[in-house]
Structure formats: structure tokens, C-alpha cells
């Protein structure tokens, strides 16, 4: 797969993640995908990370993280995405964060993800009150 196809698949991943769509998420990731995210220990499998996102979405007023891509850059098998999210939690608090995702592709699907964001804001927003 080429750079254009990787960028398209990366955009699909962000949409699937934001909307917590397991079928779409699995379509662009490999079964052996590993996910590292700032502020969380270790790495996670594709299914572990999706479940984490699904559990977090239960705290939202609307079951969507409203992720907006603001930039995408690709070279070789790597795609970098800048994203922003703005969503309201059921208790009225607002989760508004900026993200950087580095996606590494293998055979046309995401093999590895490194996710960076404001970990302090995420902790303050999602920790039990």
C-alpha cells in the first residue's frame, strides 16, 4: 500500500475510534496491533485498547468523542495525525484534548499506534469524582 492509502486508512481509524465502532476499527487494524498511549502503563492489544475506549465512552453525554483531525502527514509506512476532541461528559464536565497519533502500517493495516495527549487533563476529567 502507498502513502495515500495509508493516510486514508489512518483517517478511517480516527473516525472508528471517535465513534467507538468496533467493526470499522478492526477493518483498519491488524489482529496483532499494539497500542501505547501516554499516561497508561505498558502497551495494549487492539481489543484491550478498543474496550478501554468503549468503557470511557460510557461516561460521555453522547457516545462519541467528537475527534477532529487537524493535520495528517505521511512518509513510508508511518502516518502522523494531529487531532482534537471536544465532548461533554454525563456529569456536565467537558473533555477537550489535543492528540498526536503515530501510526505504523504493515500490509495496509495499522500495526502499531503511539498516542500522545495531555495526560493531566485526561486524568482530571475521567478519574472518579
Residue pairs with C-beta under 8 A, 6 or more apart in sequence:
1 9
1 105
1 107
1 108
3 74
3 75
3 76
5 108
6 74
6 77
6 79
6 103
6 105
6 108
7 72
7 74
7 79
9 28
9 105
9 108
9 109
9 110
10 28
10 72
10 74
10 79
10 81
10 101
10 103
10 110
11 69
11 72
11 81
12 24
12 27
12 28
13 25
13 28
13 29
13 103
13 110
14 67
14 69
14 81
14 83
14 101
15 21
15 24
15 67
16 22
16 24
16 25
16 27
16 28
17 25
17 53
17 65
17 67
18 64
18 65
18 66
18 67
18 85
19 63
19 64
19 65
20 50
20 53
20 54
20 57
20 63
20 64
20 65
22 50
22 54
25 46
25 50
26 46
28 109
28 110
29 46
29 109
29 110
30 46
30 106
30 107
30 109
30 110
30 111
31 46
32 45
32 46
32 111
33 45
33 46
33 109
33 110
33 111
33 112
33 113
34 43
34 44
34 45
34 111
34 112
34 113
35 43
35 44
35 45
35 46
35 48
35 49
35 112
35 113
35 115
36 42
36 43
36 44
36 112
36 113
36 114
36 115
37 44
37 49
37 113
37 114
37 115
37 116
37 117
38 115
38 116
38 117
38 119
39 117
39 119
39 122
39 123
40 52
44 52
49 113
53 65
56 126
57 63
57 64
57 65
59 89
59 90
59 126
60 87
60 88
60 89
60 90
60 95
61 87
61 88
61 89
61 90
62 87
62 88
64 87
65 85
65 87
65 95
66 85
66 86
66 87
67 83
67 84
67 85
67 99
68 83
68 84
68 85
68 86
69 81
69 82
69 83
70 82
70 83
70 84
71 80
71 81
71 82
72 79
72 80
72 81
72 82
73 79
73 80
74 80
77 104
77 105
77 106
78 102
78 103
78 104
78 105
79 102
79 103
79 105
80 100
80 101
80 102
80 103
81 99
81 100
81 101
81 103
82 98
82 99
82 100
83 98
83 99
83 100
83 101
84 96
84 97
84 98
84 99
85 95
85 96
85 97
85 99
86 94
86 95
86 96
87 94
87 95
87 96
88 94
88 95
89 95
89 125
91 129
93 125
94 125
95 121
95 122
95 125
95 126
96 121
97 117
97 118
97 121
97 122
98 117
98 118
99 115
99 116
99 117
100 115
100 116
100 117
101 113
101 114
101 115
101 116
102 113
102 114
102 116
103 110
103 112
103 113
104 110
104 111
104 112
104 113
105 111
